[in-house]
Amino acid sequence: MGRVDGKVALVTGGGAGIGRAICLALADEGAAVAVTDVDFAASRRVAEEIEERGGRGVAWPLDVTDNDDVEAVVDGVVEKYERIDILVNNAGIAGPNRPSHEIDEDQWRRVMDVDVLGVQRCTRAVVPILRQLSGGSIVNLSSIYGIVGAPDLPPYHAAKGAVRLMTKTDALLYAADGIRVNSVHPGFVWTPLVEGLARDAGEDPDDYRDQLARRHPLGRVGDPRDVAMGVVYLASDEASFLTGSELVIDGGYTAR
């Protein structure tokens, strides 16, 4: 029996990297998964992969910066499945990797629009559905850099810190409705986004991966599935007494 049998999950940014792994893991554990991504071709590939594995997956194009888009996708998922039990707010961008004084307001706004307001828009659209069902699980993807700082990616760090505290606030606001809200804080996970950061910095990806591995006491960077299985736990009834919590999946990075 799957850990989320009979549940319906909506995952944002599900077309690649951690989002793809989350979609696959939830489907493997019995959920019907709405795979959403601004890259519709990518979300379709993941939905097809789910179906090939014997699961249930449907793709939707979704730009989390567009209120109408968010509402239309949520309505479409409910029309197809008659419910949403799990929302995974995974969509995010890294933004410019320059000191704060070299980043203009439009660049800051873009990161906040995707990484912070994107979470708020999807939460706003899904909470009424979860209330009708008398409960559900919202999982917000933050980062270790929503907990500790580093001298890079200032808008990203600010956004992920905001997501961390948004999670706690929403956990308190919706606890009486049976809605649990938790955040996940990955360390460095090898995804296309991280590999792209290496290439943008002019570094060899293999060398960059080795450098990152040495920062983690367990001696490796994370795999997207490491994070995905944490999301499955928070989405499942196994975590029925967890809300407002931070699940840190970082190979020991923040334990130093």
ABEGO torsion letter per residue (X at the ends): XBAABGBBBBBBGAABEAAAAAAAAAAAAGBBBBBBBABAAAAAAAAAAAAAAGBBBBBBBBBAABAAAAAAAAAAAAAAAGBBABBBBABBBAEBBBBAAABBAAAAAAAAAAAAAAAAAAAAAAAAAAAAAGEEBBBBBBBAAAABBBBBGAAAAAAAAAAAAAAAAAAAAAAAAGBBBBBBBBBBBBBAAAAAAAAAAGBBAAAAAAAAAAABAAGBBBBAAAAAAAAAAAABAAAAABBGBBBBBAGGAAAX
